[in-house]
């Protein structure tokens, strides 16, 4: 498969670590944008510490989204190797379609693993890093290439949550678990699911990009960003009541006609700087938005996702570390948010937690890269 260069950014300064020629292959899930929010700071930090590493990245996310987050030079392979769950929208899983895809995926699982192994043998990476597809890990094990996983969740636990009671599920769950167990380490970031079935867990701290606060030029009005992640879910903002002094920042794709709505793309900020600039974010529980809001001091109103097993650990962490409050799906739909926002803004500020996970994960990954480069 040909490579397409997607970055011509200058090389970061060398921190003094000299390594032999090493090739890191990273696979980043395109199930929303949260996996990229986790992976990008880690990859940036790796290349800051050891800028001569060759980075190849496979993802089904749009190249412009990858370039917005990943500042290190990389070669891009467009493609996706996981689907996670099929979603009706950002809040609801399509259980029937998800079950059908898992059964299809694993009907010829051995062949898929063989093809992935051959792909990796042709690519010749020193190390495979997955966030958090399990096929690259299974392929790396078959090819004899070291691998690591990094995420706040794994698809084995998500699959088991929804389908453990099904008669056909046990062999599929065993395949997924075997793939994750084949990794040298699973770097479970904070906050993260417990993952009791994995014995290769290495915990690391929170991962979050830090932004710069900027004036949005709203003449004293408060800006509230509505962002439900990278999976489509439109909120009926045009039918919301007007709240004096509030401006709603929404995606331009919504073509929202509310008189107080502003397309956030028109502000010309990257997403992390936008999170820093607004006065509150309305969202669903998701790793990237929760940790970036908390680590940038932005308060959050969230509506729970329907039966999403990862969300409890995220909510518990944000409630302990930041300023947040739950709203009901009905409140989100109606826009009756004046009291919820005022109560949110009355909450006392808390110390911003250190986003130490990117550096911790980068150094763990570099240690494995070094070991993998040594002659057998």
N, C-alpha and C positions, 0 to 999 in steps of 0.2 A: 504494500500500500504506500503510495507516495506521500511525502511530507509536504506540508505547506507552512512556510515560516510566517508566524503571526506576531512577531515582536522584533523591533529593531532598536529597543531602548538601550541606553548606555549601560555598561557593566557596573554593578555596585562596587564600592570600594572593598578591597581584599582585607579581611580581618586577620590574615596571617596564617590561615590553614592551607597548606599545600597538599593536594591529593593527586594521585595518578589519574589518568584519564578515566573518568567515571561517567556512566550513563544512567540517569534515573528516569524510569518510566512511571508516570502517574496517571491513574484512571479516576476521573471525577464524575460522580453520578450527576445526571441532569434531572433528577427527581426534585424539582424546585431549585432555588438558588442557595439553600443552606449548606449544601456540600461544598460549593465553591467558596462560601464565606469561611468555612473551616479550612479548606485546602490552600487557598491563596496566601494567607499570612505565613503559613508553614513553608510553602515553596519559595516565597520571597525571602524568608529568613535563611533558608538553606543556601540560596544563591548569593546572599549577602556575605555569609560566612565563607563559602567556597565557590567563588564565581566561575571557576573553570569547569564545573560539572555541566554535562550536556543534559538538558531537560526535554523530554518528549511527553506531551500531554494528550490524552484521548478523552474527549467529552462530547456529548451531544448538545451542550449549551452553545448559544450563538458566539462566534469568535469575538465580537465586540464586547460581550459580557466578560469573557475570559480576560481580554486585554485590559478592561477597566479595573480588574482586581489583581491580576498577576503582572507584576512589574518586571520580573526577571525574564530574560530571553527564553523562548521555548519554541519547539516545533509542534505543530498541532495536527492530530489525526482526528477527523470528524467521525464520531460514532458513539454508540452507547451500548453497554454490555449488561445493564440492569434496567428494570422498570420499577422495582420497589413495590408500589401499589398503583393500580389504575385508579384515578381520582375522577369522581363526578365534578368536583371543584376543589378549592383549597381546603374545605372543611369536611368533605364526605368521601369515603372510600367506596369504589364500585367493587363490592365483594365478588360478585359473579364473574366479572371480567378479569379480576385479579386472579381468582382461582383457575380460570381457563388458561391464562397466560403461564402460570407456574406449571400446570400440567403439561402444557405444550413445550415449555422450556426444558423440562426434565424427561420428556419422553425419549429424547436422544441425547441425554446429558453427556455420556462418554464421548460421543462424536464432537460435541461442542467444546469439551475440554481439550480433546486432541487438536482441534483447529486452533484454539487459543494458544496451546503450547507451541505449535508450529509458528504462529504469528510472533510469539515472543522469542523463539529461537532465531528467527530471521531478523528481528529487531535488535537482538543482542544487548538488552539492558543489563547493568550490573545489579539493579534492584528494582522490584516492582512495588509500587505504593498504591493501595486502593482505598478510595473513599466513596462508597463502601461496597462496590460490586464484588461478589464472591467469585465470579468466573475468572477474572485475572489471577486470583489467588490459587484457584484450582489448576489453571493453566501453568502458572509458575511452578507449582509443586510437580506437575507432570514433566516440565522441562528442566527441572533441577536448578531453578533460579530463585534466589532468596526473595522473600516478600514480606511486606508489612501492611496492616490495615490501620486506618485512623478514622474515627467518627464518634458521635454520641450515641449511635444506635447501630444495630446490625439487622439484616433482613431475616436472619434465622428467628430472632425473637419476634419480629413483626409478623412473620409468616405463622409462627406458632400461636400467637395471640388470636389470629383470626381463624386458623384452620386446624388446630391441633385435634379437634374432635372429629375430623373427617377421616373416613376409612382409607383414603388414598394419600393422606398427608405425610405419614411417617417416613417413607423412603425419600421424599423430597426434602423434608427437614433434615434428615441424615446427610444428604448431599451438601446442603448449605452449611451445616455445622462442620462437616469435614473440611470444606474449603476454608472457612475462617480459622479452624484449628491448625491448618497447614502453614499459616503465616508465622514467622518467627515471633512476632508480637502483634497484639491488637492494642493500639494506642487509644485508650478510651478517654475522651476529653471530658472536662468538667463544664457544665453538668452533663451527666450521661446515664443511660440505663444501666442496671446492675450487671447484666450479662452473666448469669450464674453458670451457664453451660460452657463458657470459654475459660480455659485454664492458662491462656497466654496473654492475659490482660496486663497492660502497663498503664497506670493512670497518669494523666498530665493535667495541667491547669486549664482555665478558660482560654478560649481562642476568640479574639475579636479585633477587628481593625479599629484604629483610633482616627477620628476625623478632626476637622478644624471648624469651630463655630463661626458662622458668617451672618451678617445682617441680610435678611431677605427683602428689605425695602417695603414692608407692609404697613408702614406708618403707625406702628404701635399695636396693630392687630396680632393676635396670637395665631400661630400656624400649627395645624394638626394634620399630620401625615397619615393617610389611610393606605396601608400596605399589607397585603395578605400573602406575600411571598411570590415565588416564581410560577405558581400554578394558578391558572385563571380563575378568578372569582370576583364578580362585579357586585358592588354594593350600591343600592338605589339612592345615591346621594341627592339626585335631583328632586326627590320627594321629601327630603329632610327639611325640618323647620330651620329658619334662619336664627342664629345665635349671635347677638351683638358682640363684635370684637373678635370673632372667630373666622379664620379662613381655612377651608378644607383643601389639602394638597392631594390630588388624585392623578392616576395615570392618564396620559393624553388619549390612550386607546379607548377610555370610557366615553369620551366626547360628552362630558358631563355639562349640563346646562344650568346647574345651580348657580345663582348669582354670586355666591361666595366661594366657588370652587376655582382652583387654579391648577393647571397641568404642571406637575412638579418638574417635568423635563424642561419647561421653559425657563427654569431658574438656573440651568447650566451647571449644576453641582453633581458630583458623583454621589452614590447612594449613602456612603458613610458620612460625608460632609453634610448631606441633607438631614440625616438623623441628628447630627449635632446642632443643626440650625433651627429645628422645629421645637415647639413647646411641648408636644406630646405625639405619641404614635398610637394608632389604633391598628391592631393586628390579631393574628392567631398565634398560638404557641409554636415557635419554630426556633431552632438553635441560633441561626445567624442574627435574626432581628432581636431576639431576647438578649443575647450577650452583647451585641453592639450597642443597643440602647442602654443597657446597664453600665457598660464600660465607658460610655460617653455621657452618662448623667442624664439621659432623656427618659422621662416617665412614660409608662405604657398602660393603655387600656387593652385588654385582650378578651376575645370570645373563644371559649373552648372549642376544639375540633371534636366532631362526633366520634367517640370510641377510638382515639389515637393513642396507642400505649406509651409513646415517648413523652407525652405532654406533662405528665405529673412531675417528673424529675425537673423539667424545665421551669414549671410554675413554682415548685418549692424553692428552687435556687433563686429565681427572680424575686420572690416575696421576701427571701432572707437578705438579699444583697441590694435591691434597688427599690424604686417606687413604682407600684403597679396596682391595678384593681381589675377584677373580672366584671365583664358586662355580659348580658344574656344575648343570644342570637336575635331575640325579638327587639332588644334595644338597639343592636347594631343595624337591624333592618329599618327601624323607625327613625333613627337619628335623634332620639330623645336623650341627648348626651350632656346637656348643660350641667346638671348636678354631678354627674360622674366626673366630668372634667374639673369642676371646681374642687371637689373632694380630693381628686388626684393631686392638684396643684397645692393643696394645703398640707400634703404629707411632708414630713421633715426630710431634708436632704440627708443622704447617707454617704459615707466615704466610697469613692469609686474603687471597685476591686481591680487588682492587678491582672491584666491579660497576659499571664506568663506562659500559657500553653504553647504558643507558636515557637518561642525560643526553646522550650523544653523538648517539644516534638522534633524540631529541626536538629537538635544535637543528638537525640536518640537515633534519628534516621541517618545522620552522618556517621555515627559510630558503626551502624550496621553496614553502611556503604564501605567504610574503611575495611572492615573485616571481610566483606565479600570480595574486595579487590586483592586480598592477599593470596599468594599462590597456595594451592592445596598441598 
